[in-house]
Amino acid sequence: MRTLDLAGFARVFGCVPDCVPPECVAAMRGVDFQYAVLEGKSRDAIYVRVLRALESDLKIAGRHRKARWEDGWTQNLRDFIASGYDRQNLVPKFVKQNEVVRLERNYVLPVDPEFETHFVDVLRTWLFKTYCAQTGHIFEFGCGPAHNLVALANLFPGKQFVGLDWSDASQKLIAKIVEVYQFKISGRPFDMFSPDASCEIPQNSAVFTIGAMEQLGREFEPFLQFLLQKRPAICINVETLYELYDQDDLFDYVAAAYLRKRGYLQGFLPRLRELEREGVIEILQVQRTFGSLYHDGYSFVVWRSRGS
Ligand SMILES: C[S@@+](CC[C@H](N)C(=O)[O-])C[C@H]1O[C@@H](n2cnc3c(N)ncnc32)[C@H](O)[C@@H]1O
């Protein structure tokens, strides 16, 4: 059995332990981050599961999936209201409990059934304390049930948050959360396939996505152009990044194949690198962290427009 301790998190985030802020250490406290690395037959059984999934009829991301997101967030909204506004019901239902995850190039079985949720909590705290402490507004595009914004509103009570999504149910969730908890969060409908140029992003704002650009496949350019035009102080994209997978390595190969099969984000990182070479943007960090069973959905790239 291994444990993800402070040094382990620092390694996964690509920093030294001294750069892990106290709020992050607080988020680790009381959580069991022990896990077993799967080896031999147990690991082979996971490969068989993943390969079977790749052969199955997986749903492909794109415009046609909007209704599916609407259904998902409507269910979260219903559960949130029925539970008397229990924030646990803001966690997306695709976050599985008691599931194998991908960590440091291994399939691992965590002890804590909610390992993924707790890991994301620590990662989100680290990212925003590291890169957004000085920014004003924080915008999440593709915010879904707004659980990231609720966590960040607790972390930064003085800041103003905006949750954008193409789903009406997501916007209704934000309205309900604000009505009940009075967080400084507002909502705005937004389609990343057809960005609305009238959406204002004040100077010194941070923009982020978590598992949302993934859904754009190769059609990310209009949203990228929108960001380049708005020039936020910092952009954080926590997304599966196709080009980080080593196609000659089995563990990575199956993840890359999964991305291709689902039509997830491809080409974004090379496009950012091209913009960096042209002097348009500056990339501050690219990092693989961990993933759920099929791919590393929590890799991230942090970047900003030059001169912003
Ligand atoms: C995997 S969920 C992630 C939700 C949230 N960011 C999180 O971390 O749980 C993807 C989100 O992106 C939204 N989305 C997908 N395509 C979109 C588009 N073209 N414009 C705006 N939102 C979109 C979906 O409605 C959904 O809320």
The ligand as an SDF file (V2000), in Angstrom:
LIG
                    3D

 27 29  0  0  0  0  0  0  0  0999 V2000
  -17.5580   16.7280  -18.2130 C   0  0  0  0  0  0  0  0  0  0  0  0
  -18.6350   18.0510  -17.8170 S   0  0  0  0  0  0  0  0  0  0  0  0
  -17.6190   19.0270  -16.7420 C   0  0  0  0  0  0  0  0  0  0  0  0
  -18.4210   19.8960  -15.8110 C   0  0  0  0  0  0  0  0  0  0  0  0
  -17.5770   20.6480  -14.7560 C   0  0  0  0  0  0  0  0  0  0  0  0
  -16.6090   21.5220  -15.3840 N   0  0  0  0  0  0  0  0  0  0  0  0
  -16.8720   19.6780  -13.8380 C   0  0  0  0  0  0  0  0  0  0  0  0
  -15.6590   19.8330  -13.5980 O   0  0  0  0  0  0  0  0  0  0  0  0
  -17.5300   18.7810  -13.3200 O   0  0  0  0  0  0  0  0  0  0  0  0
  -18.6370   18.9710  -19.3320 C   0  0  0  0  0  0  0  0  0  0  0  0
  -19.4430   20.2650  -19.2690 C   0  0  0  0  0  0  0  0  0  0  0  0
  -19.2350   21.0050  -20.4610 O   0  0  0  0  0  0  0  0  0  0  0  0
  -20.4810   21.5010  -20.9090 C   0  0  0  0  0  0  0  0  0  0  0  0
  -20.3620   21.7030  -22.3530 N   0  0  0  0  0  0  0  0  0  0  0  0
  -20.1120   20.7640  -23.2950 C   0  0  0  0  0  0  0  0  0  0  0  0
  -20.0680   21.3550  -24.5000 N   0  0  0  0  0  0  0  0  0  0  0  0
  -20.2900   22.6850  -24.3000 C   0  0  0  0  0  0  0  0  0  0  0  0
  -20.3640   23.8100  -25.1670 C   0  0  0  0  0  0  0  0  0  0  0  0
  -20.2200   23.6880  -26.4750 N   0  0  0  0  0  0  0  0  0  0  0  0
  -20.5830   25.0280  -24.6090 N   0  0  0  0  0  0  0  0  0  0  0  0
  -20.7450   25.1580  -23.2720 C   0  0  0  0  0  0  0  0  0  0  0  0
  -20.7100   24.1380  -22.4180 N   0  0  0  0  0  0  0  0  0  0  0  0
  -20.4760   22.9150  -22.9300 C   0  0  0  0  0  0  0  0  0  0  0  0
  -21.4980   20.4470  -20.5050 C   0  0  0  0  0  0  0  0  0  0  0  0
  -22.8090   20.9690  -20.4410 O   0  0  0  0  0  0  0  0  0  0  0  0
  -20.9460   20.0570  -19.1560 C   0  0  0  0  0  0  0  0  0  0  0  0
  -21.4540   20.8900  -18.1580 O   0  0  0  0  0  0  0  0  0  0  0  0
  1  2  1  0
  2  3  1  0
  2 10  1  0
  3  4  1  0
  4  5  1  0
  5  6  1  0
  5  7  1  0
  7  8  2  0
  7  9  1  0
 10 11  1  0
 11 12  1  0
 11 26  1  0
 12 13  1  0
 13 14  1  0
 13 24  1  0
 14 15  1  0
 14 23  1  0
 15 16  2  0
 16 17  1  0
 17 18  1  0
 17 23  2  0
 18 19  1  0
 18 20  2  0
 20 21  1  0
 21 22  2  0
 22 23  1  0
 24 25  1  0
 24 26  1  0
 26 27  1  0
M  CHG  2   2   1   9  -1
M  END
$$$$
